[in-house]
């Protein structure tokens, strides 16, 4: 019954959007024809809508740059994310400065398509040669690419290299580590993360779900394996005893950065914070070097050499990218670079030990799927430092510090038999299907998402969906590896409150709900 009601509501919404827009098509066409017949030297104007304030500096800069070079006025407009698609539709209906192009997440793809609010991206640049397949799939509907992929949000495993020498490939290996680890003073837990956050926990079940078939009998790919995976997840509560009501995403990350936990799961919104913390440590230790304490007898000073080397090279790489952008502002393409790239007494979990028959009362532990980006300060230039043998060379020959404490790797499998697969939310630039300036909108969308993509992370803290950008950072390279293997978040209208539903599911399972019964309810 719930599904029937949901489908009826989805169809009604689609019909309302499509019907309303069809009624104004002729008026828009007439306006377009009139405009094309006018002869004027006045520059054309493109209106761009977006909802994430963190994009403002990037969009403003690129808009002014492109407008000046192409005799066109780009007017960015930061608007509320509440009823975002409906407000675009309303602006079209009323002919009230509707956006010619807009930025939205892939979760709205089907709705946008059925409402006629997006056009196909036919530019051959947007292929697997230049973009991650996760991004292309995220914006493909009925075999049509309907957006210009811009950036993404994903998750990864973060660990403290001060305690971990061999990165784990499975959660089982983290449990083995916990069984052998002699926790020093200050370490309160081995593995601490938000056990309800949808994006952080999706990898536990992602290999056995198909988000392209959501609310469909084919949504669950392998029910037996899904049950096995969720039982495994539930039994982790025996080993890490995380309170779902008190440990949220931000507190888990803070516990990690304060050295209270060895492993955590974090998301792309924390990348710049990690860089800042590493930079601060490097700067403090650099003072010791400059005071003459560089004889290797003081361990923090030795580490500071290596950390400062990383910061110096990252700053140099950033300057190099900016110089390349400055020389290629009006080019249709830009040069591609090669991509660089744990409670203290736990025992290993095996699938034979797992039990799903206990039931505890439910208490919601809902957190935001995405968290705001913390802005980065301009890195100060440092004098060239002596490169020690603790630095390693990557494929491009640059030096990367291997002793930085906070290390990122792609999300692990659960066991050798239960595979993990993460999920990413992708954001792209859409061309309004009812704009009278389609050609101009397409050209600017490409400039915003492709030509100037190397600036995106520095300006916004968001990682571009484009391949070939040299971040000169092993941590970021591993996030990109994760993204390349992620599944896309659902893009069909039936997804409803997908993130909220997942968080309720994970919270219930963690607190002891019957796994099989929970999955059966999810399938209804």
N, C-alpha and C positions, 0 to 999 in steps of 0.2 A: 504493500500500500504506500509506504514512504517513497519507494522508487517511482510509483505511478504519479504521485503528487508532484515529486520533483521534476519528472519529465514533462508533466503538463505545464508547470511553471516555466520551465526552460523554453518550451515551444512557444508559450505565450509571450515571453520576453523577446524571443527572436522575431516573432511575428510583429510585435509592436515596433521594434527597431526597424525591421526591413520595410514594413508597411509605411511607417512614417517617412522613411527616407525616400521610398519610391515616389511618394506624393510630391516631393520637392525636386525630383530629378530634372523635370523639364525646365523649371525655373532656373536651376543651376546651369543647365546647358545653354539656356537663352542668355544668361549673364556672361557665360564664357565666350559665346559667339560675339556678343557686343564688345567685350573687352579686346578680343583679338582683332577687331576691325578698327579700333582706335589707334591712331598714330601718336606716340608720345615719347619724348626723351626722358621722362621721369622714370627712375629706377623702379622695378617691380618689388613687391614686398612679399616675403614668406613669413607666415606665423607658425611658430613651433611651440607646442605645449609639452610640459613635463611636470612631474610631481616630486622628484627627489632634489631637495635643496643642495645636496652635496655636488650635484652636477653643474650648479650655476656658473662658477668661475670658468669651467671648461667650455660650456656652451656659449657664454658671453664672448670669450676670447676667440673661439673658432668662428662664431657668427660674424664678428666685426672683421676678422681677417678675410673671410670668404666674401663678405659683402663688399669690402673695399676693392678687392681684386676682380669682382664680377659685376659691378654696378647694380647691386641688388641689396635691398634692405631686409635683414633677417631680424625678426622680432620674437625673441624667446619670451615665454610666459609661464611662470611657475604657478601652478594651480593645485587645488586640493585633490588628494587621491580618493576622496569620498565621492562615489557616483561618477567617477572619472569618465568612463565610456558613455554613460547616459548623458553627461554634460556635453561631450563632443557631439553626440547625436542631436541634442537639443539646439546647439549652436548652428548646426547645419540646417535643421528644420526652420529656424527663425532667421537664417541668413545673417547671423550676428557674429562676424569676425571668427568664423570657425577656423580651426587650425588647418594649415595645409599639410602639415606633418606633425607627428607626436611620438613620444617615447612611452612604451608600455611593456609589461612583462608577457611572456609567452602564454601564461595561464588564461589570458583573454582572447586567444587566437581565434577560436571558433566563433565566439560572439562577434568579434570584429568582422570576420569574413561574412557571416550571415547577414550582418547589418550593412554590408557594402562599404565599410569604413576603412578598408585597406586594399591596396593594389599589389599585384604580383611583382616581386623583384626579379627581373630577368637579366640582371647584370652578371656576366660570366665570372666576374671577379669573386663572387660569393659562392665558392666551391670548396671542396676539401683541400685544395691546394693552399688556400689562404685562410680558411676558417675551420674551427673544430667541429667535428661531426655532431657533437652534442648541441651546438648552437644552431646548425642547419636543420637538424631534426626538430628542435624546439619551435621553429618558426615555419615548418612545413605542414600544410594542411591540404588534403586532396591533391597531393603531388605538386603543390605550388609553394614556392618560397614567398612568404607574405610580409617580410620585414628585412631590414638591414641590421644584422646582429651587432650589438654595441658592447655590452658587458654582461657579467654573470655573478651570481652568488653561489658558493658551494661550501663544503666542509672538508676537514682533513684531520689527521692525527698529529698532535703536538706533544713532543716529549722533551725532557730535560737531559741534555747530553752529559751533564755532570755526574749523573747516576747510571745512564744507559749507554753501553758501548756498542751493542748490536741492535739495530732497529727491528722491531717485531713485524712479522708478516701476518700473524693471526692474533686474535684475542687470547687463544690458548697460550701463546708464547708470553703474553703479558702476565697471565696467571702463573706460569712457570717462573717468571722473573720475580713475581711477588712472593713466591714460596721460598726463594733463595735470598732475597734482598734483606740486608741488615740495615734497616732504616736509620739514618742519622737523626740527631736532634733537629726538630723543626719539620720533618716530613711526617704528615699526619695520615696520609693515605696514598695508595699507589695510583689508582685510576679514579679520577673525579670529573664528572661531566654532567650536563643537564640531561637527565634520563627521560625527559618528556619532549624536548625540542624536536620538532619534525625533521628539520634539515640535518641536525646532528645525528639522529638515530635511524634515518631512513636506510642506511647501508646494512642494518641488521636484516632487513626484509626485502631490499631492493632487487635482489637477484631473482626473486620469486613472484614479482608483480609486474604487470605491463601497464604503464600509465597511459598508453595509447588506447587502452580498452577499459578505461575506468567506468564503473557502474555498468559493467557488462560481464557476462558469464566467463569471458576470457581474461578478466582482470587478474585473477590468481592463476599464475602459470603452473605452479607445482604446489598443491595444498599440503602434501605430506612434508615437503621440505620447508614450507612456510611455518607450519606448526613446530617443526624441529628447531627452526631458527628462533622463533619467539619463546620457546621453552628455554633455550640456551640463554637468551637475553634476560628472561625472568630469573633464572638461577644465578646470574651475576650479582643479584642483590645479596646473596649469601656471602659473597666475597668482598664487595665494596661498600655495602650498607649505606648507600646514598639516599638521603631523605628527599623524596621528590617534591615535598612541600616547602623545603627551605633552600635547597641547592638549585639555583637557576643558572642560566647561561653566564651571566656576568660574574656571579660569585664563584662559579667553577673556574672561570678564566683567571680571576683574581687570586684564587687559591694556588693556581699553577704558577703564576708570575711571582708570587711571594715565596715560592719554594715549598709549599705545603703538600703538593702532589707531584707525582712524577710524569703522569700522562693525563692528557685531556683531549677532548674533541672541540675544535674551534672552527670558525667560519672565516670567510674572506674579509669580513668587516674588521677583523683583528690584525690583519697583516701589517698595517702601518704602525699600530701600537707596538707590535713585536719589534719592528725596525727601530722605533724610537727608543725602546728600552735597551736594545743592543747598542744603539748609538750612544746613549747616556753612559753606559758602562764603559764603552770604549774611550769616551772623552775623559772620564774620571781617571782611568788607568794611564792614559796618555800623559797626564800631568806628572805621574811617577817617572815615566820615561824621560821627560824633559828635565826632571830634577836629578837625573843621573843614575837612577835605580834600574838599569837595564842590563845587569850582569847575569840575569837568569836565576839568581838566588831567591827572588821573591816571586812566587807563583802567579799572583794577580798581575804583576808587571809583565811577566812572560805572556800571559793571555792577552794583555792589552795590545801588545805588538800585533798579534794576529787579528784582533777585532778592529783595530784602527786601519789595518791594511784593507779589510773588507769595506769599511766605510769609505776609504779613499778611492777604491776602485769603483764602488757604486756611484760616487759623486762624479767620477770621470766618465762613467758610462752614461749617466744622465746628461752631462754636458754634451757628449757626442751625439746623443739622440736629438737634443735641441738644435745642434748645429745642422744636422741632417734635415730636420724639419724646416729650418729657416731657408735652406737652399732648395726646397722642393715644395713650397707653399702652393704653387699653381700647377703642379704636375698631377696627373690622374692616378699615378701609382707611386709607391714609395718602396725603397729597397728592403728586401726581406733579409733578416739576419738569422743564423742558425740558433735554434732554441737551446738555452743552457738548462742545463739542468744542474702497570704496573701498580687491600690491607696487607700488612707486613707479613702475615702468616697465612698465605692463601695456598690452595692446592689446585691442580689442573682439573678443569671441568671436562668430562666426556659425555657424549650424548646418552650413554646408558644410565647416567646418574640423574638425569633430568626428570622432573615431576611437575605436572601442570594441574594437580587436583586441589591445591589450596586456594582459598578465596578470602580476600580482605575487602573491607569497605572502600568505596571509591571517594577520592578527593581530588578535584581538578588541580593540575599543576601546569597551567597554560602560560607559556612565555611567547614573546614575539619571535617569529621565524627569523627575521632579519633585524640587526641592531645597527644604530647609526655609526658611521665612520668617524674616527677621531682624527682630526686634521694633523698633518705633518708640518713641522717647522723646516725652514730652509736649512739644509746641512751646510756647516761651515767648511771651507776648504782647509785641508791639512797638508803639512809638508810631507814629502815622500819619505816613507819609512822603510827600514831594512826588512826585506821579506824573509821570514824564517821558514824552516822546513815543516812547520805546522800548517802551512798554506798549501793548497792543492790547485792544480791547473784544471780548468774545465775545457770543454771542446773548443772554445774560442780562444784558448790560451790565456785567459784572464785569471787573476788570482782570487780565490774564494776562501775565506776563513773557515776551517773545519772545526774550530774549537768554540764557536759561539754556542751558548748554552741551549737556546731554544731552537729545536729542529723540527721541521715539518716533513712528513711522509704521507703518501696517499693512504686512504682508509684501508685497514687490513681486512682479510677474511676473518670469519669467526673461528673456524677450525680448518683443517685440511680438507674436510668434506663439506662444510657449510660455507658457501661463498658469500662475500659481501659485495654490494654495489651501491654507490652513493647517488645522490640526486642533486641536480643543479636547477636554479631558477635563472632563466635568461631574460635579458631586457634588450629590446631592439627599437629601431626607428621605423615607424609606419608612415606610409603615404596615404593621406585621406582620399578615399575613392571618389570623393565629390569635389576635390579641389580643381580649380580651373588652371592651375599652374603645375601640372604633373611633371613636365620635363625639368623645370627648375627645382622642384621638390626632390626629385630623384637624384639630381646632381649634388645638391647640398647634403642629402642623406648619406651619400657615398663619401663625401668629404669629411663629414662628422664621424662616421663609423669606420672608415678605412684609411683615408689619407692622413688624418691627424691622430690616429689611434695610439701612437707611441706616447702621446702626451697624457692620455687618459688616466693612468695610474698615478702619476705625479700630481695631477690636478685634483683628482677626486678620490683616490684610494680604491678605485674600481678597476678590476682586471679586464682588459679588452677580450672579446671573443675571437679576435684575430690572431692567427699564428704568426710566427716569425719576429715577434718583438723581443729584443734582447734586454731583459731586466737585470742581467748580470747578478743573479741572486738564485742560489740553489733552492731555497725555500719556495720561492715563487715558481720555479720550474717544476717542483713537485706538486704544487697546487694545480698547475696547468696539466700535468699528467693525470691528476685526479679528475679534472673537468673533462678531459678527453675520453675517460671511461665512464663518466656519469650518465645516468638516464635523465631525460628532461622531465620537469614537472608537468602534470597533466595540462593539456591545452583545450580540452573539451568542456562545454558548458556544464556537463553533469558533475564536474569536479566539486562544485559547491564550496563548502568550507573545508577543503581538502586538508590544509595544514592543521586546522583546529581538530578535525576528526582524527588525524594521525596522532596528535599530541594526547588526546583523550585515550586513544588505544594504547599508546606506550605507557601512559600513567597507570591505566588499569592493569596492564600486564605486569608492570614492575611491582605493583602492590599486591599481586597474587591472584588476579582474576583467572578463571579457567581459559586457557589458550584456545582450545578447540571451539568452545562456545563463543568466544569473542570473535573468532574468524568467521564462524557461521553467521553471526549477527552482522558483521561487516559485509558479507556477501549478499545480504537481503536487499 
